[in-house]
Amino acid sequence: MITQFRSPDKLDEALKILADGGQDIKLLSGEMSLIPMMSLGLVRPLMVLSLNRIEGRHCLPLADATALIGDTQVRNRGTIGGSLAHADPAADYGPVLVAVGARMIVRSSRGDREIPAGKFFTNLMETALKSDEILAEIIIPKLGSARGAYTRLHRIESKAISP
């Protein structure tokens, strides 16, 4: 049974709570994993520490795009990096990251290099990744006071109605 629920406003406060609380704390962010695990009795933390009020979730269009990706299994197992590295034209992350001016950090045994999202995608299902590189980081600039949204346009097939 939960004895405490904490929802700090600042990352430093959350880190202090974690440092003081030990292993009996579970972090809550998107609620997609922890809540079902708690409902099934698989975990019983003494404290749930919510990260939802901490600033830094600064790219609403990316969150909008995420909600449109695949089905539940794909969203739970897939990663942004994997989706980007395959450059699937049906994926939703790429257009958002290009629009907000994100940068990709790719890594190999030779070192790191930075690629702007607009130059990362070179063709359908092709990227600027070299054969020995891994997409290691994605840098998403803060949008500040700018706002945005993401929507997917669908092509609708019409069927002729027989008289």
MIPAVO-770077 format. One line per 3 residues: number of its first residue (from 1); for each residue x, y, z of N, C-alpha, C. Coordinates in steps of 0.1 Angstrom, whole numbers. Example, Ala and Ser with C-alpha at 12.3 -4.5 7.8 and 13.67 -1.06 7.14 Angstrom:
<sites>
1) 132 -57 78 123 -45 78 132 -33 78; 128 -22 71 137 -11 71 129 0 79
</sites>
This chain:
<sites>
1) 8 -12 0 0 0 0 9 12 0; 5 22 -8 13 35 -9 11 43 4; 22 47 10 20 56 22 22 70 18
4) 28 73 7 30 87 3 29 89 -12; 25 101 -16 25 105 -30 31 119 -30; 42 120 -38 49 133 -39 49 138 -53
7) 47 151 -56 47 156 -69 55 170 -69; 68 169 -69 76 182 -68 75 190 -81; 78 202 -80 78 211 -92 92 212 -98
10) 102 209 -91 116 211 -96 124 197 -96; 132 196 -106 140 183 -107 149 181 -95; 155 192 -90 164 191 -79 157 185 -67
13) 144 190 -65 136 184 -54 134 170 -55; 130 165 -68 128 151 -70 141 143 -68; 152 148 -72 165 141 -70 168 140 -55
16) 165 150 -47 167 149 -32 158 139 -26; 145 139 -30 136 129 -25 141 115 -28; 145 113 -41 151 100 -44 163 96 -36
19) 172 105 -34 184 103 -26 181 99 -12; 171 105 -6 167 103 8 158 90 9; 151 87 -1 141 76 0 145 62 -2
22) 156 60 -9 160 46 -11 152 39 -22; 151 26 -21 145 18 -31 130 16 -30; 124 22 -20 109 20 -19 102 31 -26
25) 108 38 -35 102 49 -43 100 44 -58; 89 46 -64 87 44 -78 84 57 -85; 90 59 -96 87 71 -104 75 70 -113
28) 67 80 -113 55 81 -121 57 92 -132; 56 88 -144 57 98 -155 45 97 -164; 45 87 -173 34 86 -182 22 77 -178
31) 24 71 -167 13 62 -161 11 49 -169; 18 47 -180 15 35 -188 20 22 -183; 30 23 -174 36 10 -168 33 9 -153
34) 36 20 -146 35 18 -131 21 16 -126; 11 23 -131 -3 21 -126 -8 7 -129; -7 2 -141 -11 -12 -143 -3 -22 -134
37) 10 -20 -132 17 -29 -123 12 -28 -109; 9 -16 -104 3 -15 -91 -10 -21 -90; -19 -19 -100 -32 -25 -100 -32 -40 -99
40) -22 -46 -106 -20 -61 -105 -13 -66 -93; -9 -56 -85 -2 -60 -72 13 -64 -75; 18 -61 -86 32 -65 -89 42 -57 -82
43) 39 -44 -80 47 -35 -72 39 -28 -61; 45 -26 -50 38 -19 -39 48 -9 -32; 50 2 -39 60 12 -34 54 19 -21
46) 64 23 -13 60 31 -1 58 45 -5; 63 49 -17 61 63 -22 61 62 -37; 51 70 -42 51 73 -57 56 87 -59
49) 66 89 -67 71 102 -69 68 106 -84; 58 115 -85 54 120 -98 63 130 -104; 67 128 -117 75 138 -124 67 147 -133
52) 54 145 -133 45 153 -142 45 168 -140; 48 173 -129 48 188 -127 61 194 -129; 72 186 -131 85 192 -133 86 197 -147
55) 90 210 -148 91 216 -161 102 209 -169; 102 211 -182 112 205 -191 105 196 -202; 92 194 -200 84 187 -211 80 198 -220
58) 89 201 -230 89 213 -237 86 212 -252; 81 201 -256 79 199 -271 65 192 -273; 54 199 -271 41 194 -272 38 187 -286
61) 43 192 -297 41 185 -309 46 170 -309; 58 168 -302 63 155 -301 54 146 -293; 48 151 -283 39 143 -275 26 140 -283
64) 22 150 -291 10 147 -300 13 136 -310; 25 137 -316 29 126 -326 30 113 -320; 35 112 -307 36 99 -301 23 92 -299
67) 13 100 -296 -1 94 -294 -6 88 -307; -1 91 -318 -6 86 -331 2 74 -336; 13 70 -329 21 60 -334 16 46 -332
70) 15 38 -342 11 24 -341 0 20 -332; 1 9 -326 -8 4 -316 -1 4 -302; -8 0 -292 -3 0 -279 10 -8 -277
73) 11 -19 -284 24 -27 -283 35 -19 -289; 33 -13 -301 44 -6 -307 48 6 -298; 38 13 -293 42 25 -284 49 20 -272
76) 46 9 -266 53 4 -254 66 -2 -256; 69 -8 -268 81 -14 -271 90 -6 -280; 85 2 -288 93 10 -298 100 21 -291
79) 111 26 -298 118 37 -293 119 48 -303; 121 60 -299 122 71 -308 134 69 -317; 145 65 -311 158 63 -318 156 52 -329
82) 150 41 -326 148 31 -336 139 35 -347; 129 43 -344 120 48 -355 128 57 -364; 136 66 -358 143 76 -366 154 69 -374
85) 161 59 -368 172 52 -375 167 45 -388; 155 40 -388 149 33 -399 143 42 -409; 141 55 -406 135 65 -415 123 60 -422
88) 114 53 -415 102 49 -421 93 61 -425; 89 62 -437 81 74 -441 68 75 -434; 63 64 -429 50 64 -422 52 68 -407
91) 64 69 -402 66 73 -388 63 87 -386; 60 91 -373 55 104 -370 66 113 -363; 76 107 -358 86 115 -350 94 124 -360
94) 99 119 -371 107 126 -380 103 140 -384; 90 141 -389 86 155 -393 86 165 -381; 82 160 -369 82 169 -358 96 174 -354
97) 106 164 -354 119 168 -351 126 177 -361; 122 175 -374 127 184 -384 121 198 -382; 108 199 -379 101 211 -377 106 219 -366
100) 110 213 -355 114 220 -343 130 222 -342; 137 217 -353 151 220 -354 159 211 -344; 155 199 -342 163 189 -334 176 186 -340
103) 185 181 -332 198 176 -337 200 162 -332; 206 154 -340 209 140 -337 224 139 -334; 228 132 -323 242 129 -320 243 114 -323
106) 252 112 -333 255 98 -336 269 95 -331; 271 82 -328 283 78 -321 289 66 -328; 302 65 -330 309 54 -335 323 53 -327
109) 330 42 -330 343 41 -323 353 53 -327; 350 60 -338 357 71 -342 354 84 -335; 343 84 -328 338 96 -320 324 99 -323
112) 320 111 -319 306 116 -321 306 126 -332; 294 127 -338 291 138 -347 277 142 -346; 274 155 -349 261 160 -348 255 163 -361
115) 242 158 -363 235 160 -376 222 167 -373; 220 178 -380 206 185 -379 196 175 -384; 184 175 -378 173 166 -382 170 168 -396
118) 170 180 -401 167 182 -415 177 176 -425; 189 172 -421 198 165 -429 200 150 -425; 194 146 -414 195 132 -410 188 123 -419
121) 176 127 -424 168 118 -433 173 122 -448; 178 112 -455 184 114 -468 175 109 -479; 166 100 -476 157 94 -486 147 85 -479
124) 137 79 -486 128 70 -480 136 59 -474; 134 57 -461 141 46 -453 156 47 -454; 162 59 -456 176 61 -456 179 73 -447
127) 190 72 -440 195 83 -431 210 85 -434; 215 96 -428 229 99 -428 238 91 -419; 232 81 -412 240 72 -404 249 64 -412
130) 262 63 -408 271 54 -415 270 40 -409; 275 30 -415 273 16 -411 278 13 -397; 288 21 -392 294 19 -379 288 28 -368
133) 278 35 -371 272 46 -362 259 41 -356; 257 47 -344 245 45 -336 239 58 -333; 226 60 -334 220 72 -330 220 72 -315
136) 228 80 -308 229 79 -294 221 90 -286; 219 101 -292 211 112 -285 203 120 -295; 192 126 -290 184 135 -298 183 147 -290
139) 187 159 -295 187 171 -288 175 179 -294; 165 181 -285 153 188 -289 153 202 -283; 153 213 -291 154 226 -285 141 229 -277
142) 142 237 -267 130 242 -260 123 251 -269; 110 250 -270 102 259 -278 99 272 -271; 102 273 -258 99 286 -251 85 289 -252
145) 82 302 -255 68 306 -256 61 301 -268; 68 296 -278 62 291 -290 53 279 -287; 43 277 -294 34 266 -292 33 258 -306
148) 28 246 -305 27 238 -317 18 227 -315; 14 220 -325 6 208 -325 10 199 -336; 6 187 -336 9 177 -346 -4 170 -350
151) -7 169 -362 -18 161 -366 -14 154 -379; -20 142 -381 -17 134 -392 -29 135 -402; -26 137 -414 -36 138 -425 -38 124 -431
154) -50 120 -432 -54 107 -438 -60 108 -451; -57 99 -460 -64 99 -473 -76 90 -471; -87 95 -475 -100 87 -474 -104 82 -487
157) -106 69 -488 -111 63 -500 -126 63 -500; -132 67 -511 -146 68 -512 -151 56 -520; -162 50 -516 -168 39 -522 -181 44 -529
160) -182 39 -542 -194 43 -549 -206 35 -543; -217 42 -542 -229 36 -537 -238 32 -549; -241 19 -549 -250 14 -560 -264 18 -558
163) -272 22 -569 -286 25 -567 -294 13 -564
</sites>
